[in-house]
Amino acid sequence: MKNEFILIRLVARGLLDIRIAAGSGNMTACYVLSDFIHTLPYSIERISKGEINYQDVMDDLSERAKIKKMESWLANALSDINTSV
């Protein structure tokens, strides 16, 4: 799978999880997850312009996951994406 599509699927997964959290009234989860993924569309754009590469984005995302305690969400989302292809 093209790397940019993995990032697009991460955004889609994040939006789905935000919708689920909102439906259950978990606004904290909505905020944390939206804060975590909101830069991905800009990263995809920068990859397409050749300014950065996929590994740069994944390294940054991994670091941010540690800081925001989103490591489990990121691992599960990536696992789901890789098994659905």
C-alpha positions as CSV (number, residue, x, y, z in Angstrom):
1,M,0.0,0.0,0.0
2,K,1.3,3.4,-0.9
3,N,2.5,5.2,2.3
4,E,0.2,8.2,1.9
5,F,-2.8,5.9,1.8
6,I,-1.8,4.5,5.2
7,L,-1.8,8.1,6.6
8,I,-5.2,8.7,4.9
9,R,-6.6,5.6,6.5
10,L,-5.2,6.7,9.9
11,V,-7.2,10.0,9.5
12,A,-10.3,8.0,8.6
13,R,-9.8,5.7,11.5
14,G,-9.3,8.6,13.8
15,L,-12.5,10.3,12.6
16,L,-14.5,7.1,13.1
17,D,-13.1,6.8,16.6
18,I,-13.9,10.5,17.3
19,R,-17.5,9.9,16.1
20,I,-17.8,6.8,18.4
21,A,-16.4,8.8,21.4
22,A,-18.8,11.7,20.7
23,G,-21.7,9.4,20.5
24,S,-20.9,8.1,24.0
25,G,-20.3,11.6,25.3
26,N,-16.5,11.1,25.8
27,M,-15.4,14.6,24.9
28,T,-12.0,14.1,26.4
29,A,-11.3,11.3,23.9
30,C,-12.6,13.4,21.1
31,Y,-10.2,16.2,21.9
32,V,-7.2,14.0,22.5
33,L,-7.7,12.0,19.3
34,S,-8.4,15.0,17.1
35,D,-5.4,16.8,18.6
36,F,-3.3,13.7,17.8
37,I,-4.3,13.3,14.1
38,H,-5.1,16.9,13.0
39,T,-1.6,17.4,11.4
40,L,-1.8,14.3,9.2
41,P,-3.5,15.9,6.2
42,Y,-0.7,18.6,6.2
43,S,1.9,15.9,6.4
44,I,0.4,14.1,3.4
45,E,0.5,17.3,1.5
46,R,4.2,17.9,2.4
47,I,5.1,14.3,1.4
48,S,3.5,14.9,-2.0
49,K,5.6,18.0,-2.4
50,G,8.7,16.2,-1.5
51,E,9.4,18.3,1.6
52,I,9.4,15.3,3.9
53,N,9.1,11.6,3.6
54,Y,6.8,9.0,5.1
55,Q,9.3,7.8,7.7
56,D,9.7,11.4,9.0
57,V,5.9,11.5,9.5
58,M,5.8,8.1,11.2
59,D,8.8,9.0,13.5
60,D,7.0,12.2,14.5
61,L,3.7,10.4,15.0
62,S,5.4,7.8,17.2
63,E,7.0,10.5,19.3
64,R,3.7,12.4,19.7
65,A,2.0,9.1,20.5
66,K,4.3,8.6,23.5
67,I,3.8,12.2,24.7
68,K,0.0,12.0,24.3
69,K,-0.3,8.4,25.6
70,M,-1.7,7.4,22.2
71,E,0.7,4.5,21.6
72,S,-2.0,1.8,22.0
73,W,-4.4,3.6,19.6
74,L,-1.7,4.1,17.0
75,A,-0.5,0.5,17.2
76,N,-4.1,-0.8,16.9
77,A,-5.0,1.5,14.1
78,L,-1.9,0.6,12.1
79,S,-2.5,-3.1,12.8
80,D,-6.1,-2.8,11.5
81,I,-4.9,-0.9,8.4
82,N,-2.3,-3.5,7.6
83,T,-4.6,-6.5,8.0
84,S,-7.4,-4.9,5.9
85,V,-5.2,-4.5,2.9
